[in-house]
Amino acid sequence: METHAQQAAASLRSESGMIPIVHYRDAADLATHKAVCFAEAERAVGPILEAVRTRGDAALLEYARQFDGFDGTSVVIPADECHAALEELGTEFLCAVETASENIRAYAQMQLPRERSTSSPDGRRLGWIVRPLDSMGVYIPAGRYPLPSTLLMTVIPAQIAGVKKICVACPRPSAEILGLAAYLNVPHVFRMGGAQAIAAFAYGTGTVPKVDRIVGPGNIYVAAAKKLIAGETGIDFIAGPTEIVIITAEADPAPVAADMLAQAEHDTEASAILLTTSRPLADAVAAEIERQLDSLPTAPVAREAIVRNSAIVLVDSLQQAVEFSNRLAPEHLVLHDAGLLPDVRHAGSIFLGPNSPEAAGDYCSGPNHVLPTSGAARLRGGLSTADFVKVISVQELTPAALAKLAPAVTSLARAEGLEAHARSVEVRIRG
């Protein structure tokens, strides 16, 4: 059944295009995220998780053969296969990888939490140390599009953090993915996918090591598996369809349309929304989307995403647009006017100005492209070096500092009925 916003959108489609053009007052339902129905997916993956947990490699191989067409005897991809793939990669691709790697590495280094310690006049020495996770696992999808860029975005921050054991899973890795695993010196690469790959990383098998955190995108079954094992190991977040919001009062319609289609071509469930005060710009962008779709190789996917999940929303002011965006908490937010930045509260990643396309962030400008979707940007930003470290508090008290704190500690401890807590302080003070 269509929502009110969808019905309004259908009645207000631009004459020059298929994307809905709606007024802000009719767009409330656009700010309501699609409920990703994990119930069916969880029922499907639950037995897979349990089978891999209890039967290890035997179950892993069974599911790899059933779902991924795997015909080998081990999911381990030998290092020489990855190095052979690296040797075959073209110079142009490797130059692009080098540019992207340098920028991602520099940004990840900037994100790394720094250790700190400070001494107070009363004798308390307080601070924290930063320690990396022991291990992590990356899931790289192999569906409609292979994503070697995701390998860069996930492995490099973990390396900067100091993670010693880095593992990669991909059910059908392309030559680029295999080659980049060698380029990044990743020693543990596995030809496995789906919920069984998540289970292998979560529980460990004879072949696949258990890891401390699992990151990377995937389909609904991968997302459901990550949701179910979140108590066993860390995850990044449970991702839904990709999304972009663009806010501008005036712009060249061609780049705006191109940015929207760049998001729409990912998936038929993707969403691209333009918020603007200008009806002429809305019409021009709608027409430009149609013009660009005519020559776009991924048009069948992009058009469905544009028609079903996207819109151009006419707002009364840019401030109204920002507030609407904050309700959406979009994965990607493009602001042509940098002056709006102070009002943004929720977004996965922000692109300022007309020359900062989201595609640059997808590949090589530096910030991570593994980002929260479906409103999760209310809670956190994108994947970062901080996801692969622990910030551990450290405290040291002098006798004078403990004596000063003693009345407060003992009073609070006894209020909670924890007498031994109080005595553990008093025994030091009284000698």
N, C-alpha and C positions, 0 to 999 in steps of 0.2 A: 504494500500500500504506500502511495506517495505521501510524503510529509507536506505540510502547508507550504514550506519554503520551496519544495520541488514543484508543486503545482503553480506557485507564483512565478517561479523561474521559467516554467514552460510557457506561461502566458506572456512573459516579458523577454523572450529570446530576441536578440538582435536580428534584424532582417538580413544582416550581412554574414551571420555566422551561427553555429550551433551551440556555442557556449551560452549558458543563461546569463542574463543581465538583470539583477534584482536590486531593489532599494533596500537599504539597511533595515528598515522596519519589517521587511519580509524575509530577512535572512537569518533570523534567530536560530533556525534548525541547523544551519551550516556550522554553528558553534557547538553543536552537540555531536560529539565524536561517535562514529559508528561503534556499536558494541561488538567487539571481536568475540565471536562465540567460540570459546575454548572448550566447552563441555564435550562436544563430539570428538574434537581432536585429543582431548585428555583421555577419553575412553579408549581411543585408538592407540595412543602411545603408552598408556599405563602398563599393559602387558609386556611391551617391548622393553621398557625400562627395567621391569622386574626380571625378565629373562636374561638380560645382559648382566644385571646385578648378581644373579644366582649362577648363571652358566658361562659367563665371561666370553672368551673368544669364540666358543662354539655357537652361541646365540648371535654374536656380532657377525660372524661369517654367514650364518643363515639369512639374516635380514639384509645383509649387503647383497647377497645373491638374489633375494626376492625383490628388493626395491631398487637396487642400483645396477643390476645386470652384472655384478661382479663375478668373475670366473677364476680368480686366483686362489691361492692357499693361505695367503697372509695379507692383511690390509696395510702392512708396512710398505712404504715407497722407498726403495733404496736410494741412498745419497747419489750414486752414480747416475741414476735416472734423472734426478733433478739437475745435476751438473751437465748432463748431456743436453737437456732442454735449454739450459742457460747458454750453452755454446751456439745454439741455433737461433737465438733471439736476435732480431735486427738491430742495427746501430741506432736508428731513429727511436725505436722503442726504449732501448737502454739509456739513451740520452734523456728521454722524458722521465724515466725511472730515477735517474740520478738527480735531476732537478727536483722532482717530487720528494725523494728521500731526504735530500739536504734540508728542504724547507720543513718537512714534517718533523725531522730530528731536532732542528733548531727550536721549533715551537714546543715540542714535547719537553725539551730540556728546560725551557722557560717555565713550564707548568710544574716541574718537579718540586714538591714541598721541600723546604729547607729546614735543617735542624736548627734549634735555637735553645739557649739557656740563659737565664738571668738570675741575679741574686737580689733579694729584697733586704732592706736595712734590718728587718727583724730576724734575719737568719734563715729564711727559707730560700733554697736554691731550686728553681723550677724550670722546666723546659720539656723538650720532646726530642726523641730520636726518630729517624725515618729508616725503615727496613723494607726491602722488597718482598713480595710473595715468593715462595719457592718455585712455583710453577703456574703456568697458564695454558689454556687451550683456545685456539681460534677456529671458529666454524666459517668456512668459505663456501657459499652456495654455488651450485653448478646448474642452475635452471636455465631461464631464458638467456641470461647474460653471464658469462664468467666475470669475476670481479677481482682481478689481480690488485687493483688499487686498495681493496679492503685488506689484503695481506700487508701492505705497507702501513696502513692506518692502525692496524692492531698490533703488529709485531714490533714496530719501531718504538712506540711508547713503552712497551714492556721491556725492551732492551735498555732504553734510557733509565727505566726504573731499577734495573739490575736483576730482573727475573732470570734465573739460571736455566730453568727447563721450560722451553717454549715448544708447544706442539701445534700442529696444523692438521685439520681434517677437511677433506673435500671429496665428495663422492665421485666426481668425474673431472679431475683437474685438467685445465688447459695447459698447453706448453708454457704459456706466460706465467701461470700460477706455479708450476713446477720450477721454472727457471728462476722466478723471484724467491722461492724458498731457498734455492742455492745461493742467490745473490745476497740474501739476508743472513746466510749461515744458520738456517733453522735445521737442526739435526733430526727432529722427530716429525715426519710427515706421513699421514695416513690416508689411504683411499677408502673413506667411509663417509656416510652422510646420514641425514634424517635423525630421528629420535635415537637410533642405535649409536650414533656418533656421540650425541650428548650424554647418553648413558655410560658409554665407555670412558669418557673424560670424567664423569661424575663419580663413578665407582671404581674405575680401573679394571683392567683385565690382565691376562698374562702377557699380552702384547702392548696394550695401550696404558700409559701411566695415568693414575688419578691426578687431577690438577686442582689448584686452589681457586681458580676463577675461569669461567667460560665466557667468551665474548664473540661477537660477530652476528650478522643478520641471518635470516633463514625464513622458511615458509611457516605456515601456521602450526605444523606438526613440530618443527624445531622450537618454535616459540612456546608451545604447550609443554614440550619436554623440559625446556629451561625453567618454566614456571614450576613444574612438579619437583625438580631436583634442587630448587633454590635453597632448600635447607641443608642439602648435602654438600654443596660447594657454592662459591660465589658466582654471580652472573652480572652482566652489565645492566640490561633491562629487557623487558619483554616488548618487542617492537611490533608495531602494526604497519599499515601501508604508509608509504612516504608522502610528504606534504610540503607545500610552499605557500607562503603568503607574501604578496608584494604590495607595498603601500606607496602611492605617489599621486601627486596632484597633476603633474604634467611630465611627459616623457616621450621619447621616440617609441612608437608602438611596436616596431619590429623587434628590438631587444626584449621588450616586456613579453611579447608573444613567444619569443624563442625560449625565454626562461620558464614560462609556464609549460611549454611542450617538453622541455628538457626534463621536467619533473614527471609529466604525464606519461612519457614513454617507458618509464620504469615498470609500470604495472597497471592493469585495468582498474585497480582499486586506488591508485594514486590520486592525489587531490592538488589542484592549483587554483588559488584564489587571488584575485586582484581587488584591492580596496582603493577606490579613487573618488575624488570629488567632481570629476569631469565626465559628463556624458559623452562629449565628442571623443575623448580618449578611450572610453569604454567601447564605443562603436568601432573605433579604429583598431583597437587591439583584437576585438572579436573578428573583424575582417582579416586582420593579419594572421591570426591563428588558422583560419580557413585557407589562406593563401599558402602558408608554410606547410600545412598538412598535405597539400597536393603533391609535394615532392619529398616528403619525409618517409624514409624506409620503414620506420616503426609506427606509421600512421594508424594501422588497425588497433594497436594497443593504446596509443596516445589519444585517438579520437574517442574511444570508449571511456577513458578516464576523464576527458574533457566534458563529455556529455553527461556522464553519470554523477561525477563527484566534484566538479569544478564550477566556478562561477566568477562573474565580475560583479562586485557589490558597490553600489553608489552610496557614498556616505555624505553627511552634511559638513563634516570637517575632518581634518587629518587626526585631530585628537580623538574623535569618535572612532576612526579607523584603528588607532593604536589600542583603544580600549577593547574593541571587537577582537583584535589580534590577541590581546592578553587573555581573553576568554578562550580563544582557540589554543593558546600555548603551542604555536606551530613548531615543527621540526626545523624548518628554514624560514627566516624572516628577512625580506629585502626592504630596506628603507632608502629611498632615493634622497630623502632629506635627513641628514645626520642629526639635525636639531631635535628630532623625535626620540632619539636614543634614550634620554633620561627618563622617559615615560614608559619604556618597555620593562615589564616585570617578568614575562615568561616567554622563552624561546630557546630552541636547541642551539642554533647558531645564527648570527646576524651578519648580514652583508650590507655594507653602507655605500651609498652612492650609485650612480648609473653604470659605473665601470667595474662593479664587483659581482659578476655572475656567480650563481650558486655552483655552476660546473667547475669554476676555478677551485672552490673549496672541496669539491668532490675528489679532486685529483692532486693538486700540487701547491696551493697557496700556503699551506702549513697546518691550519686547524684541522681537527679530526672530522671525518665524515660519518662516523658511527654515532648517531644522534637519537635522542628520545623522540618517540612519535605518540600519536593518540592522546595528547594531553600530558604525557609524562614529563614534558619540559617544565611543568609546574614544580616538579620535585628535584630535578637535576639537569645539568648540562650534558654535553657530549662526552664520549670516552676520552680519558686523558691519562697522563702518566700517574696521576694520583690514584687511579683505579688499581694500580699494580703495586702500591706500597701501603704499609701500615704506619701511621703516625702514633708512636707509643710515648705516653707521658712519663716523665722522670721527675722525682722529687727527693730532696735531701734536706733534713731539718737539723739545725744545731740544737744543743740542749736548751738554749734560751728561747728559740723559736717554738720548740715543743712545749715548754713551760707556759708560754704565752697562749698557745692554742688549747692547752689542757682543759680549762673550765668549759669551753665550748664543746670540745669533743666528748667529754664525760657526760655533760648535761644532755646532749643530743642522743648519745648511746643509751643512757638510762631511760630516756623518754620512749625509746623504741624497745626497751626490755632486753637490751644486749649488754649484759653486765660485764662479760669478758672483754668486750671492746673497751669499756671504760677502764677496767683494771689494767689492760695492756698499756695504757698511757700512764696511769698512776704508778705502776711499778717502776717506771723509768724516772718519774719525777721525785718519788719518795726515796728511791734507792733501795 
